[in-house]
C-alpha cells in the first residue's frame, strides 16, 4: 500500500485531481479552517470510486454527519482495522 500524505486540503484535492486513489483517510479534526467532514464529503462527491475512511477520537459516530459511503473509525484504532477497510 502506498501512502501520499497531504498536509493541506488543497494538496489532497490536487493529488486526487492528478491520479486515481483507491482510498483516502482523513481525521475530522484538521487545522482550521479545514474540516475533515467537508473534505470527506467533497471526495465522495467528486471521486465516488475512492473509498473514504473518517477517523476521530473526539466524537461518537452518532453525533457526526459522515457522508454516505464513507467508513467511520473511532480512535484509538488498530492498524489492521484500517488496512482492512482500505484493502476491501
DRENLUM-305332 format. One record per residue: z, y, x of N, C-alpha, C in turn; residue in one letter. Coordinates in Angstrom, 2 decimals, always signed. Layout:
<atoms>
      n.z      n.y      n.x     ca.z     ca.y     ca.x      c.z      c.y      c.x  aa
        Z        Y        X        Z        Y        X        Z        Y        X   A
...
</atoms>
This chain:
<atoms>
      n.z      n.y      n.x     ca.z     ca.y     ca.x      c.z      c.y      c.x  aa
    +0.00    -1.16    +0.85    +0.00    +0.00    +0.00    +0.00    +1.23    +0.90   X
    -0.87    +2.12    +0.63    -0.99    +3.35    +1.41    -0.32    +4.50    +0.68   X
    +0.42    +5.31    +1.43    +1.12    +6.46    +0.83    +0.42    +7.75    +1.23   X
    +0.41    +8.69    +0.30    -0.11   +10.03    +0.54    +0.88   +11.03    -0.04   X
    +1.95   +11.34    +0.68    +2.94   +12.26    +0.12    +2.38   +13.67    -0.03   X
    +2.74   +14.31    -1.12    +2.35   +15.69    -1.35    +3.57   +16.57    -1.43   X
    +3.61   +17.61    -0.65    +4.78   +18.49    -0.64    +4.74   +19.52    -1.76   X
    +3.57   +19.78    -2.27    +3.41   +20.75    -3.36    +2.55   +20.14    -4.46   X
    +2.76   +20.59    -5.67    +1.97   +20.09    -6.79    +0.49   +20.34    -6.52   X
    +0.15   +21.48    -5.97    -1.26   +21.78    -5.69    -1.86   +20.77    -4.72   X
    -1.07   +20.28    -3.75    -1.56   +19.27    -2.81    -1.83   +17.94    -3.52   X
    -0.94   +17.59    -4.43    -1.10   +16.34    -5.18    -2.36   +16.41    -6.04   X
    -2.53   +17.49    -6.77    -3.70   +17.64    -7.64    -4.99   +17.67    -6.83   X
    -4.96   +18.32    -5.70    -6.14   +18.37    -4.82    -6.49   +16.97    -4.31   X
    -5.48   +16.22    -3.91    -5.72   +14.85    -3.43    -6.33   +13.99    -4.53   X
    -5.82   +14.13    -5.76    -6.35   +13.36    -6.88    -7.77   +13.78    -7.22   X
    -8.11   +15.05    -7.01    -9.49   +15.50    -7.20   -10.42   +14.89    -6.17   X
    -9.90   +14.68    -4.95   -10.73   +14.21    -3.84   -10.96   +12.71    -3.83   X
   -10.00   +11.93    -4.33   -10.15   +10.48    -4.31    -9.34    +9.84    -5.42   X
    -9.72    +8.60    -5.75    -9.01    +7.86    -6.80    -7.76    +7.21    -6.22   X
    -6.68    +7.26    -6.98    -5.43    +6.62    -6.61    -5.05    +5.63    -7.70   X
    -4.48    +4.51    -7.29    -4.01    +3.53    -8.27    -2.76    +4.00    -8.98   X
    -1.89    +4.72    -8.25    -0.61    +5.13    -8.82    -0.14    +6.43    -8.18   X
    +0.66    +7.16    -8.95    +1.32    +8.37    -8.45    +2.78    +8.30    -8.89   X
    +3.66    +8.73    -8.01    +5.08    +8.74    -8.33    +5.61   +10.15    -8.13   X
    +6.38   +10.63    -9.10    +6.97   +11.94    -8.99    +8.42   +11.92    -9.46   X
    +9.20   +12.74    -8.80   +10.57   +12.96    -9.25   +10.52   +14.11   -10.25   X
   +11.37   +14.07   -11.24   +11.41   +15.16   -12.21   +11.91   +16.45   -11.56   X
   +12.86   +16.31   -10.65   +13.49   +17.48   -10.04   +12.73   +18.01    -8.84   X
   +11.59   +18.59    -9.06   +10.84   +19.22    -7.99   +11.35   +20.63    -7.76   X
   +11.01   +21.19    -6.62   +11.43   +22.56    -6.30   +10.72   +23.52    -7.25   X
   +11.48   +24.39    -7.88   +10.93   +25.36    -8.83    +9.86   +26.21    -8.16   X
    +8.80   +26.57    -8.83    +8.57   +26.45   -10.27    +7.93   +25.13   -10.68   X
    +7.79   +24.19    -9.75    +7.19   +22.90   -10.07    +8.05   +22.11   -11.05   X
    +7.40   +21.23   -11.79    +8.08   +20.43   -12.80    +7.45   +19.04   -12.76   X
    +8.24   +18.03   -12.42    +7.73   +16.67   -12.31    +7.19   +16.10   -13.61   X
    +7.79   +16.49   -14.74    +7.26   +16.01   -16.03    +5.91   +16.64   -16.33   X
    +5.78   +17.93   -16.05    +4.49   +18.60   -16.26    +3.43   +17.97   -15.35   X
    +3.80   +17.69   -14.11    +2.87   +17.05   -13.19    +2.46   +15.68   -13.72   X
    +3.40   +14.90   -14.20    +3.07   +13.57   -14.72    +2.16   +13.65   -15.94   X
    +2.39   +14.63   -16.81    +1.50   +14.83   -17.98    +0.09   +15.21   -17.53   X
    +0.02   +16.09   -16.54    -1.28   +16.53   -16.03    -2.05   +15.35   -15.43   X
    -1.37   +14.54   -14.66    -2.02   +13.37   -14.06    -2.51   +12.41   -15.14   X
    -1.69   +12.12   -16.13    -2.08   +11.19   -17.21    -3.29   +11.72   -17.98   X
    -3.35   +13.04   -18.19    -4.47   +13.62   -18.94    -5.75   +13.67   -18.11   X
    -5.63   +14.10   -16.86    -6.83   +14.30   -16.03    -7.33   +13.04   -15.35   X
    -6.42   +12.11   -15.04    -6.77   +10.86   -14.36    -6.11    +9.70   -15.09   X
    -6.56    +9.35   -16.28    -5.89    +8.32   -17.07    -5.88    +6.94   -16.41   X
    -6.76    +6.71   -15.45    -6.79    +5.43   -14.75    -5.68    +5.33   -13.70   X
    -5.02    +6.43   -13.38    -3.95    +6.45   -12.40    -2.61    +6.19   -13.07   X
    -1.93    +5.13   -12.66    -0.60    +4.84   -13.19    +0.38    +5.89   -12.68   X
    +1.35    +6.25   -13.51    +2.33    +7.27   -13.13    +3.73    +6.70   -13.28   X
    +4.53    +6.88   -12.23    +5.93    +6.49   -12.24    +6.74    +7.78   -12.12   X
    +7.64    +8.00   -13.08    +8.50    +9.18   -13.10    +9.92    +8.71   -12.77   X
   +10.53    +9.33   -11.76   +11.89    +8.94   -11.38   +12.84   +10.13   -11.48   X
   +14.10    +9.83   -11.78   +15.16   +10.84   -11.74   +16.50   +10.14   -11.73   X
   +17.45   +10.80   -11.19   +18.81   +10.30   -11.21   +19.72   +11.21   -12.01   X
   +19.14   +12.18   -12.69   +19.94   +13.19   -13.38   +19.90   +13.12   -14.90   X
   +18.90   +12.45   -15.45   +18.73   +12.44   -16.90   +18.45   +11.03   -17.39   X
   +18.97   +10.67   -18.56   +18.57    +9.39   -19.15   +17.16    +9.52   -19.73   X
   +16.45    +8.42   -19.78   +15.08    +8.44   -20.28   +15.01    +9.02   -21.70   X
   +16.01    +8.73   -22.51   +16.00    +9.20   -23.90   +16.03   +10.71   -24.01   X
   +16.45   +11.41   -22.97   +16.52   +12.87   -23.01   +15.26   +13.53   -22.46   X
   +14.27   +12.73   -22.07   +13.07   +13.26   -21.43   +11.81   +12.99   -22.23   X
   +10.84   +13.85   -22.07    +9.54   +13.66   -22.71    +8.58   +13.06   -21.68   X
    +8.84   +11.81   -21.33    +7.98   +11.11   -20.37    +6.63   +10.86   -21.05   X
    +5.54   +11.20   -20.40    +4.22   +11.05   -21.03    +3.91    +9.60   -21.40   X
    +3.18    +9.44   -22.47    +2.76    +8.11   -22.88    +1.95    +7.48   -21.75   X
    +2.25    +6.25   -21.45    +1.54    +5.54   -20.39    +2.22    +5.64   -19.04   X
    +3.18    +6.56   -18.91    +3.92    +6.68   -17.65    +5.14    +5.76   -17.72   X
    +5.61    +5.35   -16.56    +6.77    +4.47   -16.47    +7.95    +5.28   -15.94   X
    +9.10    +5.15   -16.60   +10.32    +5.83   -16.16   +11.17    +4.87   -15.35   X
   +11.66    +5.34   -14.20   +12.57    +4.54   -13.37   +13.76    +5.42   -13.01   X
   +14.95    +4.97   -13.36   +16.17    +5.71   -13.04   +16.54    +5.50   -11.57   X
   +17.12    +6.52   -10.96   +17.64    +6.39    -9.60   +19.15    +6.19    -9.70   X
   +19.75    +5.49    -8.80   +19.09    +4.82    -7.68   +18.32    +3.60    -8.17   X
   +17.30    +3.22    -7.41   +16.50    +2.06    -7.78   +16.18    +1.26    -6.53   X
   +15.67    +0.10    -6.76   +15.31    -0.77    -5.65   +13.82    -0.63    -5.35   X
   +13.50    -0.65    -4.08   +12.11    -0.51    -3.66   +11.21    -1.56    -4.31   X
   +11.72    -2.78    -4.43   +10.90    -3.84    -5.01   +10.53    -3.54    -6.46   X
   +11.43    -2.86    -7.19   +11.15    -2.48    -8.57    +9.99    -1.48    -8.62   X
   +10.04    -0.49    -7.75    +8.96    +0.50    -7.70    +7.64    -0.16    -7.29   X
    +7.68    -1.05    -6.33    +6.47    -1.75    -5.90    +5.88    -2.59    -7.03   X
    +6.74    -3.18    -7.83    +6.27    -3.98    -8.96    +5.49    -3.14    -9.95   X
    +5.93    -1.92   -10.20    +5.21    -1.04   -11.12    +3.88    -0.62   -10.53   X
    +3.85    -0.38    -9.24    +2.63    +0.11    -8.60    +1.60    -0.98    -8.36   X
    +2.03    -2.21    -8.24    +1.08    -3.29    -7.94    +0.72    -4.10    -9.17   X
    +1.32    -3.77   -10.29    +0.95    -4.42   -11.53    +1.76    -5.64   -11.76   X
</atoms>
